[in-house]
Amino acid sequence: MNEKDRIKYIKGLSENGLMHEINYQDVRFLINIAERLEQVANEFNPIFSESQQGDLAEAYKEVIK
């Protein structure tokens, strides 16, 4: 499962009242995304392509909904 699909899956569990189904690996996955987004926000990394930045922005939008 790619990152985007995993985010949608976790979001679906949350929206459907199935928080108890979210496990430690899911939480660690979301924390990892947040850490990566923080890094991008704190210091622009030109290594990320425009497409990758868009994917990270979309992932961030999904997480904060």
Secondary structure in CASP SS format (residue, H / E / C, confidence):
PFRMAT SS
TARGET T0000
AUTHOR 0000-0000-0000
METHOD secondary structure of the structure
MODEL  1
M C 1.00
N C 1.00
E H 1.00
K H 1.00
D H 1.00
R H 1.00
I H 1.00
K H 1.00
Y H 1.00
I H 1.00
K H 1.00
G H 1.00
L H 1.00
S H 1.00
E H 1.00
N C 1.00
G C 1.00
L C 1.00
M H 1.00
H H 1.00
E H 1.00
I C 1.00
N C 1.00
Y H 1.00
Q H 1.00
D H 1.00
V H 1.00
R H 1.00
F H 1.00
L H 1.00
I H 1.00
N H 1.00
I H 1.00
A H 1.00
E H 1.00
R H 1.00
L H 1.00
E H 1.00
Q H 1.00
V H 1.00
A H 1.00
N H 1.00
E C 1.00
F C 1.00
N C 1.00
P C 1.00
I C 1.00
F C 1.00
S C 1.00
E H 1.00
S H 1.00
Q H 1.00
Q H 1.00
G H 1.00
D H 1.00
L H 1.00
A H 1.00
E H 1.00
A H 1.00
Y H 1.00
K H 1.00
E H 1.00
V H 1.00
I H 1.00
K C 1.00
END
